[in-house]
Amino acid sequence: MQRPKNRPLTRAEAEARIQGMSRRISPTERETLIEVWTANAELLSTLILSHEPNMALAAMSESQRRWKEGWDHRGTDQALAMCLTPKTNLSVREKAALVLGQRNDKRSIPILQTMLSSSDPGNPLQSPKAVQAGFFLARFKDTASYPGIHKLIARLDNAEQRNLADVLAMMADPKSVILLRELLKNPYQGTRSHAALALGRVKDQSSVPALILALTDGYSAVRRDAAWALAAIGDTKALPALKKAVTAQNSKQVPGHGSRGAQEMARRAVAALEKGKPLEIARDWRGDPVGMSRF
């Protein structure tokens, strides 16, 4: 059920939404959701400050959904900031920091730093929070957090490392670039693909040899993204390798990304470099900008 724009649900609409949920919920959770979903902006801010953690967390989630829909969030921002104190329940405090971090509110930085430094890679509940905290701290360009972000990435599994490649691109410091080049050697092809795109965003000239090598990767998506990265960097030393990639036949393909896609990107990269006009953003090829939309 779609929420009507810019107004809370009525109780009947909230009950209908609950009936359509795929999981069973307790009577207490049911009443919590109804109260949150039907709250106006002022009441939602009050619920965020609730001493009941489940109510506060539900109100924060509702606040974030409304923020994504373009509602005025200034009132809830202040309520969220008031949840960042040490006296607040830990889960509520961390949730408030993540919501504010997504809204580019720097008041979240101290809590995000704590979430990053205290993360336990063996705890599946902590790792996603640390990844999100690392992403927001990188976006804030909080240089004090860079060593912690680097350590986090080294501890993550392949799928999680893929999500952190864009974080390294945003940081764009020398050690981040070195780590991105290391991720080009990762066993997981999705991680290698994202690392190639991230190096293209950084436009690091010293990464050209590693990206040229990636043009011979066994997976078409990696070859395609390496070609785009080389075109984004704009170094004509990559032209011979890109021209060879236009006609190369490699074996492994990713569903939806065949060899012809990689070859077409190589062809476009050659044309861009010969004209002296580097490709600027992955939207040129993939239909959407490279980013952390999954966070």
Buried (B, 14 or more C-beta within 10 A) or exposed (E): EEBEEEEBBEEEBBBEBBEEEEEEEEEEEBEBBBBBBBBEBEBBBEBBBBEBBBBBBBBBBBBBEBBEEEBEBEBBBEBBBEBBEEEBBEBBBBBBBBBBBBBEBEBBBEBBBBBBBEBEBEEEEBBBBBBBBBBBBBBBEBEEBBEBBBBBBEBBEBEBBBBBBBBBBBBBBEEBBBBBBBBBEBEBBBBBBBBBBBBBBBBBEEBBBBBBBBBBBEBBBBBBBBBBBBBBBBBEEBBEBBBEBBEBEBEEBBEEBBBEBBBBBBBBBBEBBEEEEBBEBBEBBBEEEBEBEEB
